[in-house]
Structures are given as structure tokens and as C-alpha cells.
Amino acid sequence: MSKVFKALSDPTRRRVLQLLREGPLSAGELSDQFNVSKPTMSAHFAVLKEADVVHAEKAGKSVIYHLKLSVLEEALLGFVHSFALGASAPKPKKETAR
């Protein structure tokens, strides 16, 4: 889960994931959406792959990225459940009269 949150911690990587929600894109198509160098984008892609939230496949000379939404959903749901959100709040202790 910590790798997923590391991947989500950067706005560029979050934007990449948003773009991939529309469908698979090549590394070049994704890089064209940002005003950063290709090596910087490669580093972002590496973090996303390490977190297992994207899948990369070679297509000739291109690399095509696919969003692995199920991995992202599992991590986020696990995070929510770790805080027992939605469960009943503990009842406050009664004060005793003195």
C-alpha cells in the first residue's frame, strides 16, 4: 500500500493516472501532456510501475501504458478499512458526579 501512496503523492503521476483512465497511451503521448523532460517522465513511469498501478507493454519501438484500476482500488479501500471509516464511533465515557 505504501508504494501506491508514494505513486499518488506526486501531481504529475496523479495526472498520468487520470489520463490513463480514458484508455491506454504510449509513453510519448503521455509525455507530450507535460512540460518536463523525457527522463523525468521515465522516472515517474518507473514509480507507477513499481507501485503496480500501471502495466507497460512494448509495441514496436513504443511502450504502451495501461491503468491497473483494480490495484488502485484495492489500495484505497484497504486504507479506508484500516481506519474503520463508516463504523460506529466509540461512545463517550460518562462522567460521574462527585
Wavefront OBJ file of the C-alpha trace (Angstrom):
o trace
v 0.000 0.000 0.000
v 2.847 2.423 0.751
v 4.137 2.115 -2.834
v 0.716 3.112 -4.145
v 0.620 6.163 -1.893
v 4.146 7.113 -2.921
v 2.978 6.940 -6.540
v -0.064 9.092 -5.718
v 1.974 11.664 -3.808
v 3.110 13.448 -6.958
v 0.694 15.589 -9.029
v 2.331 14.549 -12.317
v 1.812 10.864 -11.541
v -1.791 11.508 -10.461
v -2.390 13.273 -13.792
v -0.857 10.325 -15.683
v -3.328 8.016 -13.935
v -6.202 10.345 -14.820
v -5.141 10.319 -18.472
v -4.915 6.519 -18.467
v -8.489 6.278 -17.174
v -9.519 7.242 -20.711
v -7.565 4.296 -22.143
v -4.027 3.090 -22.864
v -1.490 5.649 -24.079
v 2.092 5.456 -25.264
v 4.919 6.908 -23.211
v 5.315 9.589 -25.879
v 1.632 10.517 -25.830
v 1.733 10.808 -22.051
v 4.995 12.770 -22.046
v 3.561 15.251 -24.535
v 0.985 16.258 -21.897
v 3.677 17.563 -19.523
v 6.332 20.244 -19.627
v 9.099 18.020 -18.257
v 11.964 16.072 -19.797
v 11.552 12.529 -21.075
v 13.983 11.175 -18.422
v 11.823 12.821 -15.733
v 8.725 11.184 -17.194
v 10.562 7.844 -17.315
v 11.247 8.193 -13.609
v 7.540 8.855 -12.989
v 6.612 5.814 -15.079
v 9.047 3.694 -13.048
v 7.393 4.738 -9.778
v 3.956 3.919 -11.198
v 5.159 0.501 -12.400
v 6.837 -0.187 -9.035
v 3.504 0.545 -7.331
v 1.849 -1.841 -9.819
v -0.811 0.731 -10.761
v 0.166 0.668 -14.443
v 1.118 -2.074 -16.856
v 3.625 -1.370 -19.630
v 3.756 -3.335 -22.862
v 6.151 -2.998 -25.774
v 4.559 -2.261 -29.117
v 7.364 -1.993 -31.642
v 9.502 0.944 -30.538
v 6.780 2.318 -28.259
v 5.796 1.481 -24.709
v 2.060 1.483 -24.092
v 0.810 2.119 -20.561
v -2.431 0.731 -19.154
v -4.061 1.680 -15.857
v -4.484 -1.167 -13.376
v -7.525 0.304 -11.687
v -8.170 -2.795 -9.556
v -4.792 -2.389 -7.804
v -5.503 1.268 -7.130
v -8.990 0.492 -5.840
v -7.702 -2.263 -3.536
v -5.077 0.013 -2.009
v -7.547 2.827 -1.424
v -10.174 0.506 0.038
v -7.549 -1.083 2.277
v -6.592 2.366 3.506
v -10.198 3.273 4.267
v -10.798 -0.017 6.081
v -7.637 0.410 8.151
v -9.307 3.400 9.805
v -12.641 1.610 10.168
v -14.328 4.554 8.494
v -18.039 4.117 8.374
v -18.043 2.020 11.542
v -19.773 3.286 14.653
v -17.825 5.843 16.587
v -16.857 4.846 20.112
v -19.318 6.070 22.712
v -18.045 8.818 25.004
v -17.416 7.853 28.613
v -19.999 9.009 31.114
v -18.804 11.488 33.679
v -19.515 10.531 37.246
v -20.954 13.027 39.694
v -18.745 13.934 42.640
l 1 2 3 4 5 6 7 8 9 10 11 12 13 14 15 16 17 18 19 20 21 22 23 24 25 26 27 28 29 30 31 32 33 34 35 36 37 38 39 40 41 42 43 44 45 46 47 48 49 50 51 52 53 54 55 56 57 58 59 60 61 62 63 64 65 66 67 68 69 70 71 72 73 74 75 76 77 78 79 80 81 82 83 84 85 86 87 88 89 90 91 92 93 94 95 96 97 98
